[in-house]
């Protein structure tokens, strides 16, 4: 194991700008499902399937295993500052299995009129269809409905696809952070 420092951005957006936008389209065969308590396990499974082979599973090891994602999801939705309106599940219709979860986002409030996006993830087979954009939009609108004025998130800089999505959406870096992680080294 070796110590590695991961560079991360804290990015922020004014929610007034978001709620004035047109709703991003949702691809055919997909739907979004608003938060309800019985969905927590689906959110956890999608979180695992979205992050298990990604860089963020090294930065946050809980994202690399099912049990870690289940504990994380239970922690998020049981917090006093959980924002259900900013928590969404994306599903895709499979003719053989019905509606199958394929994307997730959760939100919490920081207690100072600011929402925090938690773990926006889309499973690999469903990426590139605008689901991340739509999930992000719905979460930000949920923060606005909850009376929050701004939102932020943290993203690992090497996750260039996510950084580009957030920049296109209007998020701007406000701080650079470094996350220390033990990463297996080949040698």
Rosetta blueprint (number, residue, H / E / L):
1 X L
2 X E
3 X E
4 X E
5 X E
6 X E
7 X E
8 X E
9 X E
10 X E
11 X E
12 X E
13 X E
14 X E
15 X H
16 X H
17 X H
18 X H
19 X H
20 X L
21 X L
22 X L
23 X L
24 X L
25 X L
26 X L
27 X L
28 X L
29 X L
30 X E
31 X E
32 X E
33 X E
34 X E
35 X L
36 X L
37 X H
38 X H
39 X H
40 X H
41 X H
42 X H
43 X H
44 X H
45 X H
46 X H
47 X H
48 X H
49 X H
50 X H
51 X H
52 X L
53 X L
54 X L
55 X L
56 X H
57 X H
58 X H
59 X H
60 X L
61 X H
62 X H
63 X H
64 X H
65 X L
66 X H
67 X H
68 X H
69 X H
70 X H
71 X H
72 X H
73 X H
74 X H
75 X H
76 X H
77 X H
78 X H
79 X L
80 X L
81 X L
82 X E
83 X L
84 X H
85 X H
86 X H
87 X L
88 X E
89 X E
90 X E
91 X E
92 X E
93 X E
94 X E
95 X L
96 X L
97 X L
98 X E
99 X E
100 X E
101 X E
102 X E
103 X E
104 X E
105 X E
106 X E
107 X E
108 X E
109 X E
110 X L
111 X L
112 X L
113 X L
114 X E
115 X E
116 X E
117 X E
118 X E
119 X E
120 X E
121 X E
122 X E
123 X L
124 X H
125 X H
126 X H
127 X L
128 X L
129 X L
130 X L
131 X H
132 X H
133 X H
134 X H
135 X H
136 X H
137 X H
138 X H
139 X H
140 X H
141 X H
142 X H
143 X H
144 X H
145 X H
146 X L
147 X L
148 X L
149 X L
150 X E
151 X E
152 X E
153 X E
154 X E
155 X E
156 X E
157 X L
158 X L
159 X L
160 X H
161 X H
162 X H
163 X H
164 X H
165 X H
166 X H
167 X H
168 X H
169 X H
170 X L
171 X L
172 X E
173 X E
174 X E
175 X E
176 X E
177 X E
178 X E
179 X E
180 X E
181 X E
182 X E
183 X E
184 X L
185 X L
186 X L
187 X L
